[in-house]
Amino acid sequence: MAKRKFRRKIFQKGSFLRKLFVFLKFFVYGSTIFSLFFLALFFYYAKDLPRPEKFSERQIALPTKIYDRTGKVLLYTIFGEEKREIISLAEMPENLKMAVIAAEDANFYHHFGIDLRAIFRSFLIDLKLKKPAQGGSTIPQQLIRSTFLTPEKTLKRKIREIILTLELDRRYSKDQILEWYLNQVPFGSNAYGVEAASQTFFSKKTKDITLAEAAILASLIRSPSYLSPYGKHKDELLKRKNYVLDRMVQEGYLNREEAETAKKEEVKFRKPFTSIEAPHFILYLRKLLIKKYGEDFLKRKGLKVFTTLDINLQREAEKIVKKWGKRNKSLGAHNAALVAIDPQNGEVLALVGSLDYFANPFPPNCSPGKNCAFEPEFDVATLGQRQPGSAFKPFVYATAFKKGYSDQYIVVDEETNFGIWGGKPYIPQNYDGKFRGPVTLREALAQSLNVPSVKTLVYLAGIKESVETAKDLGITTLKEASFYGPSLVLGGGEVNLLEMVSAYGVFAAGGLKNQPQFILKIEDSQGKIIDQEKNNPKRVISSKVANLINDILADNEARTPMFGPDSALNLKGVSVKTGTTQYFNDAWTIGYNSKIVSGVWAGNNDNSPSYHQPGLVLAAPIWREFMEKAIEIRK
């Protein structure tokens, strides 16, 4: 009885213990209700959320990278909206990791996905501004937001973000989350992930960046567009870099001396343009790849394309074409192109489609769509259809030799009327205006005599058969034989430089034809070979005929009466032929040995004539200097 009285006394209405009991009861009930409410809220928003493990399942869009034949020189990257290259956390320098953590999420290795203090701080800011403001986000939250959620700033999205972040942190290690984050976060200029950013801004792999450069990358994460080193706020970027370095000191990642040294370092940014080497080669190859794989596939699947390009030859070619092209301007020829091929397999080793692809932006009084003497971006080597002049003659003589005529067969070099063609008598002249009387086919081809060559076409080889020979050797631009007359042997049909060089490669390969090849192999993102070019040489003329053409075109003694004993064509062990069109619109030189074929075209895009300069003057010096370099490089 005494106990009941005591209990009634301490729990009597208005007593302290009764108040405490009531409070605890409501607290427990309230907590339970709140917990149930929170669980209901969790399941409501979580029911349609993607699984965090999709990070390990998903396919990140990876660009296609195009390399030279060694795989060491990156020529070009085909990407969509995102330039990206995935690397492991182990390949990232510690300074970079620590800079990002110090700047974005100092408590990264200690929280459970979300930082309650940061969220509370953000909540107070939201109340003050009376609208949702982004802030307090941890690295896992940023990763979830950029991967699975929209950029909308609503309470619903924030709850979904928190739920997924908690699951992400529960399932994966901090290092795995950090690796995903650093491979995905945007840095501006279409660069996503630290590797793409390092190469975009510094032309370096991530593992090679300095402390100051690491702080720059960490700084860009906060506002990639606003702080871009190529924009108006570069000074603010550098100030934030210093802030990041100070934060690293505060977090114990650096000492003060290291930070101050990094602050004084001059950061050199790469020029803000799309990197491309061998532009005309790459753009031609890009068309081939898009045709085969589709553009979207190339932008997403992370292919590695190993091309046939010899980067040393390519750079020499560009330099030499530009050097002599400047000289040629004074002679009325404002453009030039060069192609080099390995005749044994058809591999394109160098391709220069114009005097200077990067001419800024167009020559005076010239713009895209106008007829211009020089258009930088137009690829004469693969797209231009020009008359080859006497460079076509070897196809005609090869046809005569196929029919059994020897190089010692005699034709008479004299003024000859070949009948009415084009409404008037066709009476061709030799380049020097002279006639030599009886000459052998060897002398006629070596000296590029016009009248004997027309006779060889009309009376020995045949127009139809000569067109067929040219097509067999790889010339695809010729019309039907009935379209042409006796001027065909002097270059009456239109061709392009790539095909001409490839066709001469048949002679160099002893009569075997190899299609021009631009690709050695293609690997997928895992390094597995998915495509590899194979040589399928086809015999189109006999080795006897091919070797006879080679011998004649290398015969400096037979060539001397027209070109002199020590012309630009006189290169030991090399066969070579020039070409000049009737009105000096096009100048050619194509020459080869068993290891390389190279050809040069010089002239004007608008088909205007030079100042009466032949292939020997406009094209041969370019060809000669390049060929000497090529023979040295490809010993």
C-alpha distance (Angstrom), angle and dihedral (degrees) to the residues before:
residue distance angle dihedral
M1 . . .
A2 3.78 . .
K3 3.81 90.2 .
R4 3.81 92.5 52.9
K5 3.80 90.2 48.6
F6 3.78 90.3 50.3
R7 3.84 91.2 48.6
R8 3.81 91.4 49.6
K9 3.75 89.9 47.8
I10 3.83 97.2 53.2
F11 3.80 93.2 41.4
Q12 3.75 95.5 42.5
K13 3.75 116.2 133.5
G14 3.77 112.5 -73.9
S15 3.81 95.5 15.7
F16 3.82 119.5 135.7
L17 3.80 94.9 -119.0
R18 3.78 91.7 50.1
K19 3.78 89.5 52.7
L20 3.82 90.2 48.3
F21 3.80 91.8 49.0
V22 3.80 92.4 50.1
F23 3.82 90.3 48.7
L24 3.81 93.0 50.2
K25 3.79 91.5 47.1
F26 3.80 92.3 52.7
F27 3.79 90.5 42.6
V28 3.79 91.8 55.5
Y29 3.79 92.5 43.7
G30 3.81 90.9 44.5
S31 3.79 92.8 47.8
T32 3.77 90.7 50.0
I33 3.76 92.3 48.4
F34 3.82 90.7 45.8
S35 3.80 90.8 48.8
L36 3.78 91.5 49.3
F37 3.78 89.8 46.7
F38 3.82 90.5 49.6
L39 3.81 91.5 48.4
A40 3.78 90.7 49.3
L41 3.77 89.6 48.8
F42 3.81 90.1 47.9
F43 3.81 94.0 51.7
Y44 3.81 92.2 43.0
Y45 3.79 93.7 55.7
A46 3.81 96.0 32.7
K47 3.79 98.8 53.3
D48 3.84 95.1 86.8
L49 3.80 99.2 30.7
P50 3.82 119.1 123.5
R51 3.79 115.7 -112.3
P52 3.82 114.9 -99.8
E53 3.81 89.5 -134.1
K54 3.79 86.6 72.9
F55 3.79 84.9 86.9
S56 3.78 87.9 75.7
E57 3.81 93.1 41.1
R58 3.75 103.7 42.6
Q59 3.78 127.0 96.7
I60 3.78 112.5 -127.2
A61 3.80 113.9 -151.3
L62 3.80 106.8 -102.7
P63 3.81 125.4 -173.5
T64 3.78 126.5 -122.9
K65 3.79 112.9 -111.7
I66 3.78 122.0 -152.9
Y67 3.80 118.8 -153.8
D68 3.79 138.2 -176.8
R69 3.80 118.6 -103.9
T70 3.82 92.7 -82.3
G71 3.80 94.1 53.1
K72 3.80 89.2 -130.3
V73 3.82 100.5 97.7
L74 3.80 118.5 64.0
L75 3.79 107.5 -144.5
Y76 3.78 102.1 177.7
T77 3.80 143.9 -16.5
I78 3.79 124.1 -138.6
F79 3.80 108.6 -153.7
G80 3.77 138.9 155.5
E81 3.75 120.9 -142.5
E82 3.79 91.0 -39.4
K83 3.78 129.5 58.5
R84 3.77 105.3 -160.1
E85 3.78 141.6 159.5
I86 3.79 120.3 -178.3
I87 3.81 118.4 -134.6
S88 3.79 132.1 170.2
L89 3.79 124.4 -104.2
A90 3.81 88.2 -113.3
E91 3.82 89.3 62.9
M92 3.80 91.8 56.7
P93 3.80 118.0 87.8
E94 3.80 117.1 -114.8
N95 3.81 91.3 -122.9
L96 3.79 90.4 61.0
K97 3.80 94.4 49.2
M98 3.77 92.1 47.4
A99 3.81 92.9 45.5
V100 3.80 91.3 54.1
I101 3.81 93.1 46.2
A102 3.82 92.0 47.3
A103 3.79 91.6 49.6
E104 3.80 100.9 38.9
D105 3.81 110.9 22.2
A106 3.81 117.2 4.1
N107 3.81 92.3 177.0
F108 3.83 92.8 49.9
Y109 3.81 97.9 123.5
H110 3.83 93.6 44.6
H111 3.82 108.3 44.7
F112 3.81 126.7 76.0
G113 3.81 96.5 -120.0
I114 3.77 98.6 -64.3
D115 3.79 129.7 56.8
L116 3.82 108.4 -136.6
R117 3.79 93.8 -164.1
A118 3.79 91.1 52.2
I119 3.81 91.2 46.5
F120 3.82 91.3 50.8
R121 3.78 89.6 49.4
S122 3.81 89.8 50.0
F123 3.83 90.6 47.5
L124 3.80 91.4 55.4
I125 3.80 90.1 50.4
D126 3.82 90.3 50.1
L127 3.81 90.3 53.2
K128 3.75 91.7 48.5
L129 3.81 93.5 49.0
K130 3.83 92.2 38.5
K131 3.80 91.0 -134.8
P132 3.83 137.4 74.4
A133 3.79 111.0 -82.3
Q134 3.77 123.5 -172.3
G135 3.77 111.4 -116.4
G136 3.77 143.8 113.1
S137 3.79 91.8 50.0
T138 3.78 117.9 153.6
I139 3.80 124.0 -145.6
P140 3.85 91.3 -98.6
Q141 3.80 89.8 50.3
Q142 3.81 91.7 50.7
L143 3.80 89.6 49.0
I144 3.80 92.8 50.7
R145 3.81 92.1 45.6
S146 3.81 95.0 51.0
T147 3.80 93.7 44.2
F148 3.80 107.9 40.1
L149 3.80 110.6 9.9
T150 3.78 139.3 66.0
P151 3.81 121.4 -113.6
E152 3.82 92.1 -112.9
K153 3.82 114.0 128.0
T154 3.80 104.3 -137.1
L155 3.80 135.6 132.2
K156 3.80 90.4 -115.7
R157 3.81 92.6 55.2
K158 3.81 91.0 45.8
I159 3.81 91.6 53.9
R160 3.80 91.5 48.1
E161 3.80 88.7 48.4
I162 3.80 93.0 52.4
I163 3.80 93.3 47.0
L164 3.80 93.5 51.4
T165 3.79 92.0 43.2
L166 3.81 91.8 55.1
E167 3.80 90.1 50.4
L168 3.81 92.1 46.5
D169 3.79 92.5 51.9
R170 3.82 91.4 46.4
R171 3.79 94.5 51.6
Y172 3.81 103.1 40.5
S173 3.79 138.8 45.5
K174 3.79 120.8 -107.4
D175 3.80 91.1 -114.9
Q176 3.82 91.7 53.5
I177 3.80 90.8 50.2
L178 3.80 91.3 47.7
E179 3.82 91.2 50.0
W180 3.81 91.7 51.7
Y181 3.78 91.0 46.7
L182 3.82 95.7 49.8
N183 3.81 90.5 48.5
Q184 3.80 93.0 50.6
V185 3.79 110.9 33.4
P186 3.85 114.2 108.1
F187 3.80 119.4 -118.1
G188 3.81 100.0 179.3
S189 3.83 131.5 -104.8
N190 3.85 87.6 73.9
A191 3.81 89.7 -66.2
Y192 3.81 114.4 139.6
G193 3.77 119.0 -177.1
V194 3.78 129.2 15.8
E195 3.82 96.7 -84.1
A196 3.80 94.6 55.7
A197 3.81 89.6 43.1
S198 3.82 93.2 50.5
Q199 3.79 91.6 51.4
T200 3.80 93.7 42.0
F201 3.79 96.8 50.8
F202 3.81 103.9 25.9
S203 3.85 107.1 18.5
K204 3.80 87.2 -124.5
K205 3.76 138.3 114.6
T206 3.80 112.2 -109.4
K207 3.79 92.5 -111.2
D208 3.82 89.8 61.3
I209 3.82 101.0 51.2
T210 3.80 121.5 115.7
L211 3.80 126.8 -122.0
A212 3.81 91.1 -101.1
E213 3.81 91.1 50.4
A214 3.82 90.0 49.1
A215 3.81 88.8 53.7
I216 3.82 89.4 50.0
L217 3.81 91.4 54.7
A218 3.79 91.3 47.4
S219 3.80 88.8 50.2
L220 3.80 94.0 52.8
I221 3.81 93.7 59.3
R222 3.81 92.4 73.4
S223 3.81 94.3 58.2
P224 3.83 114.6 -3.8
S225 3.80 97.9 178.9
Y226 3.80 98.6 39.7
L227 3.81 94.7 45.5
S228 3.82 96.1 41.0
P229 3.82 111.8 143.5
Y230 3.81 86.7 -134.9
G231 3.80 94.5 55.2
K232 3.78 137.1 72.3
H233 3.80 96.4 -84.4
K234 3.77 102.6 62.3
D235 3.83 90.5 124.6
E236 3.80 89.7 58.1
L237 3.80 89.5 50.0
L238 3.81 90.5 54.7
K239 3.82 90.5 47.7
R240 3.79 90.6 52.1
K241 3.81 88.8 48.4
N242 3.82 88.0 59.3
Y243 3.81 90.0 46.7
V244 3.80 90.3 53.6
L245 3.80 90.6 50.3
D246 3.81 89.6 51.7
R247 3.81 90.1 49.8
M248 3.80 89.5 52.4
V249 3.80 88.7 54.5
Q250 3.81 91.1 49.2
E251 3.79 91.2 50.9
G252 3.79 92.0 49.0
Y253 3.80 97.2 -111.9
L254 3.83 94.5 117.2
N255 3.75 137.8 21.2
R256 3.78 119.4 -122.7
E257 3.81 94.2 -105.6
E258 3.81 92.8 55.5
A259 3.79 90.9 49.4
E260 3.81 94.1 49.3
T261 3.81 91.1 49.0
A262 3.81 90.4 51.7
K263 3.81 90.9 48.6
K264 3.81 89.8 58.2
E265 3.82 94.0 48.7
E266 3.81 113.8 110.5
V267 3.79 106.9 -127.2
K268 3.81 111.6 -147.3
F269 3.77 114.8 -154.3
R270 3.75 123.4 -154.9
K271 3.81 116.4 -111.6
P272 3.81 110.3 -89.1
F273 3.78 102.7 -113.5
T274 3.77 136.4 102.3
S275 3.78 107.7 -88.4
I276 3.78 114.1 -125.7
E277 3.77 131.1 160.0
A278 3.80 123.4 -166.2
P279 3.82 89.0 13.7
H280 3.80 100.1 -171.3
F281 3.81 91.7 45.3
I282 3.81 90.3 49.5
L283 3.80 95.8 46.1
Y284 3.80 91.6 50.2
L285 3.81 90.1 47.7
R286 3.81 91.0 46.8
K287 3.81 89.8 58.8
L288 3.80 90.1 51.8
L289 3.81 91.8 49.9
I290 3.81 94.2 46.9
K291 3.79 90.6 49.3
K292 3.81 90.7 52.3
Y293 3.80 103.0 37.0
G294 3.80 107.5 15.4
E295 3.78 125.7 -114.0
D296 3.81 97.0 -97.9
F297 3.81 91.5 53.4
L298 3.82 91.0 52.1
K299 3.80 91.2 50.6
R300 3.80 95.3 51.2
K301 3.80 113.5 29.5
G302 3.80 102.7 65.5
L303 3.80 98.1 -126.4
K304 3.79 122.1 179.4
V305 3.80 113.0 -145.2
F306 3.80 116.6 -162.2
T307 3.78 107.2 -161.0
T308 3.79 132.0 -160.1
L309 3.81 91.3 -117.3
D310 3.81 117.6 128.5
I311 3.79 99.7 -148.5
N312 3.81 93.6 -159.8
L313 3.79 91.6 53.8
Q314 3.80 91.1 44.0
R315 3.78 93.5 53.5
E316 3.79 91.7 46.9
A317 3.80 90.1 48.8
E318 3.80 93.2 51.6
K319 3.79 91.8 47.8
I320 3.81 94.7 47.4
V321 3.82 95.2 44.7
K322 3.79 90.8 50.7
K323 3.82 92.8 46.8
W324 3.81 96.7 51.4
G325 3.79 92.6 34.3
K326 3.79 89.8 64.3
R327 3.79 89.4 52.9
N328 3.80 91.3 47.9
K329 3.80 91.7 58.4
S330 3.79 89.0 72.9
L331 3.82 86.8 55.8
G332 3.79 94.0 52.4
A333 3.83 98.5 -99.8
H334 3.81 111.5 114.7
N335 3.78 102.1 177.0
A336 3.81 141.9 43.2
A337 3.80 140.1 179.0
L338 3.80 136.4 -165.7
V339 3.81 136.4 -163.3
A340 3.81 128.5 -174.7
I341 3.81 125.5 -170.6
D342 3.79 137.5 178.3
P343 3.83 101.0 -121.5
Q344 3.80 93.9 -155.6
N345 3.80 94.4 65.2
G346 3.82 107.8 6.8
E347 3.80 93.9 -114.0
V348 3.80 111.7 159.6
L349 3.81 105.4 -130.7
A350 3.80 99.9 178.2
L351 3.79 136.2 5.7
V352 3.79 126.5 -177.7
G353 3.78 111.5 178.5
S354 3.79 99.4 -174.8
L355 3.78 143.0 5.7
D356 3.80 92.5 -92.2
Y357 3.81 124.1 -5.6
F358 3.82 90.5 -167.2
A359 3.82 96.8 53.6
N360 3.80 104.1 144.1
P361 2.90 103.1 -93.2
F362 3.80 109.3 -55.7
P363 3.79 135.0 -29.1
P364 3.82 118.1 -91.5
N365 3.80 115.3 -70.4
C366 3.79 90.7 12.3
S367 3.78 133.6 105.4
P368 3.81 137.3 160.3
G369 3.77 113.0 -65.9
K370 3.78 95.1 23.9
N371 3.77 124.7 107.3
C372 3.79 100.0 -102.7
A373 3.77 131.4 173.7
F374 3.81 88.1 -133.2
E375 3.80 127.3 25.4
P376 3.82 109.8 178.3
E377 3.79 99.8 -154.1
F378 3.81 98.6 41.0
D379 3.80 109.7 102.4
V380 3.78 106.5 -137.0
A381 3.81 91.2 176.8
T382 3.81 96.0 65.2
L383 3.82 105.7 12.9
G384 3.79 103.8 34.1
Q385 3.78 117.3 95.3
R386 3.78 108.6 -158.9
Q387 3.79 136.7 161.8
P388 3.84 110.1 -99.8
G389 3.81 98.7 -150.2
S390 3.79 112.9 -159.6
A391 3.80 90.9 -12.4
F392 3.83 84.5 86.7
K393 3.82 93.0 61.1
P394 3.83 98.1 87.9
F395 3.82 89.8 64.4
V396 3.80 90.5 55.7
Y397 3.81 94.4 46.0
A398 3.81 90.1 46.6
T399 3.80 88.0 54.8
A400 3.83 90.8 52.0
F401 3.81 90.7 48.6
K402 3.82 89.8 49.7
K403 3.79 87.0 57.3
G404 3.80 90.9 56.1
Y405 3.80 103.3 -96.6
S406 3.81 114.1 138.3
D407 3.78 128.9 -137.2
Q408 3.83 87.8 -109.6
Y409 3.79 93.8 59.8
I410 3.83 109.7 124.8
V411 3.81 125.8 -127.0
V412 3.78 125.2 172.4
D413 3.77 119.2 -115.1
E414 3.80 103.2 -148.0
E415 3.77 138.5 122.2
T416 3.79 106.5 -70.0
N417 3.78 134.2 -179.0
F418 3.79 109.1 -145.1
G419 3.78 94.3 -170.5
I420 3.78 133.3 -102.1
W421 3.79 115.4 -28.5
G422 3.77 122.8 164.8
G423 3.80 90.8 3.0
K424 3.82 96.3 -56.9
P425 3.80 139.7 70.1
Y426 3.79 113.4 -79.7
I427 3.82 107.7 -135.7
P428 3.82 108.7 159.9
Q429 3.79 123.8 -159.8
N430 3.79 131.9 -150.6
Y431 3.80 117.5 -110.6
D432 3.82 92.9 -105.6
G433 3.82 94.2 40.8
K434 3.82 92.6 -118.8
F435 3.81 132.5 119.8
R436 3.80 121.9 -144.7
G437 3.76 104.5 -167.8
P438 3.81 117.8 -137.4
V439 3.83 112.4 15.5
T440 3.80 134.1 166.9
L441 3.78 121.8 -114.1
R442 3.82 86.5 -112.6
E443 3.80 91.6 57.4
A444 3.80 92.4 42.1
L445 3.83 93.5 54.0
A446 3.82 96.3 38.2
Q447 3.83 92.0 50.9
S448 3.84 92.7 37.4
L449 3.81 92.9 -127.7
N450 3.79 110.3 -175.0
V451 3.79 104.1 -154.8
P452 3.84 95.5 50.2
S453 3.81 88.8 45.2
V454 3.81 92.6 54.3
K455 3.80 88.8 49.0
T456 3.81 89.7 50.3
L457 3.82 89.7 52.4
V458 3.80 97.4 44.7
Y459 3.81 101.8 35.7
L460 3.81 106.4 25.1
A461 3.81 113.3 21.8
G462 3.80 104.3 25.0
I463 3.81 127.7 -135.4
K464 3.80 95.2 -108.9
E465 3.79 93.7 47.2
S466 3.82 92.3 46.3
V467 3.81 91.6 52.8
E468 3.80 88.9 49.7
T469 3.81 90.8 51.3
A470 3.80 91.7 51.2
K471 3.79 90.6 49.4
D472 3.80 91.4 47.5
L473 3.80 88.7 54.5
G474 3.81 90.8 53.3
I475 3.83 108.5 -88.4
T476 3.81 105.3 139.7
T477 3.80 101.5 169.2
L478 3.82 98.5 73.5
K479 3.79 120.8 108.0
E480 3.80 124.9 -137.0
A481 3.80 115.2 -56.5
S482 3.82 91.9 -112.2
F483 3.82 88.1 67.3
Y484 3.80 92.3 65.7
G485 3.77 135.9 70.1
P486 3.80 133.5 -169.8
S487 3.82 91.3 -61.0
L488 3.81 88.4 74.0
V489 3.81 91.0 90.5
L490 3.81 89.7 55.3
G491 3.78 91.9 54.4
G492 3.79 104.1 -81.6
G493 3.83 93.4 149.4
E494 3.80 124.8 73.1
V495 3.80 120.5 -117.3
N496 3.80 139.2 162.6
L497 3.78 127.9 -119.5
L498 3.82 97.0 -118.1
E499 3.78 92.8 55.7
M500 3.79 93.5 43.2
V501 3.80 91.9 53.3
S502 3.81 90.3 46.1
A503 3.82 91.2 49.6
Y504 3.81 91.6 51.4
G505 3.79 85.2 51.0
V506 3.81 87.8 68.2
F507 3.82 88.7 64.4
A508 3.81 90.6 46.8
A509 3.83 90.9 50.4
G510 3.80 92.9 51.9
G511 3.80 95.9 -104.1
L512 3.82 98.8 -40.8
K513 3.78 118.1 126.7
N514 3.80 121.6 -143.9
Q515 3.77 120.5 -176.0
P516 3.83 113.3 -123.1
Q517 3.80 107.8 -92.1
F518 3.80 126.3 -158.1
I519 3.81 100.4 173.3
L520 3.80 132.0 62.6
K521 3.78 97.1 -179.6
I522 3.80 143.6 -29.4
E523 3.79 123.9 -138.5
D524 3.79 128.4 -165.6
S525 3.80 122.8 -128.8
Q526 3.82 90.2 -83.2
G527 3.81 93.7 54.0
K528 3.81 95.1 -105.0
I529 3.81 114.5 143.0
I530 3.81 108.9 -118.5
D531 3.81 98.3 169.6
Q532 3.78 133.7 19.7
E533 3.77 126.6 176.6
K534 3.78 115.9 -124.7
N535 3.77 126.7 -159.8
N536 3.79 113.6 -117.9
P537 3.79 103.5 175.9
K538 3.77 115.6 -168.9
R539 3.79 124.9 -160.1
V540 3.79 109.3 -125.2
I541 3.81 100.8 160.6
S542 3.77 132.0 19.2
S543 3.79 120.9 -93.5
K544 3.82 87.4 -121.4
V545 3.81 92.3 60.4
A546 3.81 93.2 41.7
N547 3.80 93.0 49.9
L548 3.81 91.4 48.1
I549 3.83 90.7 54.6
N550 3.82 89.5 46.8
D551 3.78 92.0 51.5
I552 3.80 94.4 48.9
L553 3.79 94.2 47.6
A554 3.82 89.9 50.3
D555 3.83 93.8 47.3
N556 3.81 102.7 108.9
E557 3.80 91.9 176.3
A558 3.81 92.2 57.1
R559 3.81 89.2 45.6
T560 3.81 96.7 48.2
P561 3.85 100.3 84.9
M562 3.82 89.4 65.0
F563 3.82 104.7 26.5
G564 3.80 103.5 26.8
P565 3.82 127.8 -115.6
D566 3.80 97.5 -80.7
S567 3.80 107.3 35.2
A568 3.80 125.9 144.6
L569 3.81 86.3 -94.6
N570 3.80 94.1 64.6
L571 3.79 102.8 98.6
K572 3.78 118.0 144.9
G573 3.78 114.9 -107.9
V574 3.80 93.3 3.7
S575 3.81 128.5 117.2
V576 3.79 115.3 -149.5
K577 3.79 143.0 172.8
T578 3.79 132.2 -170.8
G579 3.78 129.1 -152.9
T580 3.81 134.4 -161.7
T581 3.79 126.2 177.6
Q582 3.80 121.3 -129.8
Y583 3.80 97.0 -99.8
F584 3.82 95.8 33.8
N585 3.80 93.5 -105.5
D586 3.80 94.5 133.0
A587 3.79 132.6 31.2
W588 3.80 122.9 -167.8
T589 3.77 141.9 -178.8
I590 3.81 122.7 178.4
G591 3.80 123.2 175.9
Y592 3.77 140.6 159.9
N593 3.76 153.6 168.2
S594 3.80 127.5 -158.3
K595 3.83 92.3 -77.6
I596 3.79 104.9 43.8
V597 3.80 141.6 17.3
S598 3.78 119.5 -162.6
G599 3.76 131.3 -180.0
V600 3.79 134.4 -173.2
W601 3.78 131.1 -161.3
A602 3.80 122.6 -168.5
G603 3.78 128.8 -177.4
N604 3.81 140.8 82.4
N605 3.79 130.0 -52.5
D606 3.78 92.1 -134.6
N607 3.82 90.3 55.8
S608 3.79 92.7 -115.6
P609 3.83 114.8 150.4
S610 3.76 126.4 -105.0
Y611 3.78 120.5 -125.9
H612 3.81 91.2 -74.8
Q613 3.79 94.2 -72.5
P614 3.83 121.0 152.9
G615 3.79 130.4 -141.1
L616 3.79 89.6 -96.2
V617 3.82 89.9 64.5
L618 3.82 103.3 34.0
A619 3.81 105.1 31.7
A620 3.81 107.4 19.7
P621 3.85 97.5 68.1
I622 3.83 90.1 53.3
W623 3.79 91.1 46.9
R624 3.82 93.9 45.8
E625 3.81 96.1 51.5
F626 3.79 92.4 44.6
M627 3.80 93.2 46.3
E628 3.79 92.1 52.1
K629 3.82 89.7 52.3
A630 3.79 92.0 45.1
I631 3.80 94.0 51.5
E632 3.79 89.2 50.2
I633 3.82 93.8 48.0
R634 3.81 95.7 43.7
K635 3.81 100.0 44.0
